[in-house]
Structures are given as C-alpha cells and as structure tokens.
Amino acid sequence: MSDINVVPYIDVMLVLLIIFMVTAPMMMQGVEVDVPQVVSGPLDRDDEQEYLIVAVDDQGQIFIERGEEAPESVQVGAVGEYALRVLQQQPSLEVYIRGDNRVPYGTVMQVMSALQQAGISSVGLITEAPDES
C-alpha cells in the first residue's frame, strides 16, 4: 500500500494555527488608542525603515512609541526634544501620530507643532479602515 498518511500534517497545521491565533493579538504593541476610521489608501512602508510613533490617548496623555520600548507618558515639550535627539542620530526617521478619536483636535495639533519645531517636516497620521459590515 503506497498511500500518504496526512494525519500528522493536519495535526501540525492545527497546532500552528492555534499558536498564531494566540500570538497575533500580542504583536500589537503600544498604547491603546481608538484611531479614527476613514476611507483612505495605505502608505507604502518599508519594514527596514526606522519610525517613531507619537500616540495621544483618549485622556490627552502623550506617549512616544519606538521599537520594543514600553511607552511612557510625556509632556508636549518633551516630544519635540526627544524627536530632535533621535533625528540627529537617524536623519531618515519617519514620524507618525496615532491620535484617539475622542481626543480634542488641539492636542494633536500641539504635538504636530512640537514635532515641526524640532525640525520634522513630514508627519503621518495613522487611521484605520472602517468596518465593512
């Protein structure tokens, strides 16, 4: 009899599926922010490119997210100082703002102004695509 027994392969596939289902939510890092949902095209991003994310939560607290570091709350002035130091070390740094849907518009504009004063001329705004249901 020359049949292939696929039962072990199915077992391995199911174990991998469970592992990915458990670890996928853990890959989302940073501050919990309910970003606005709008219809727009995604940005072309290079995975090798370094980036800095400034998050503003629903309380108006500002967090700097960068790589694996645990974000800590900072003041608006500290955002510009931190971005300036990082920009001097990595001139090709991309900066994104992830603002909560419920945060006042002025808070996000203060963060953008602090980044502009630090010499960052291009800032991206992170949004989510609306649910299609």
Order of alpha helices (4+ residues) and beta strands (2+ residues): alpha-beta-beta-beta-alpha-beta-alpha-beta
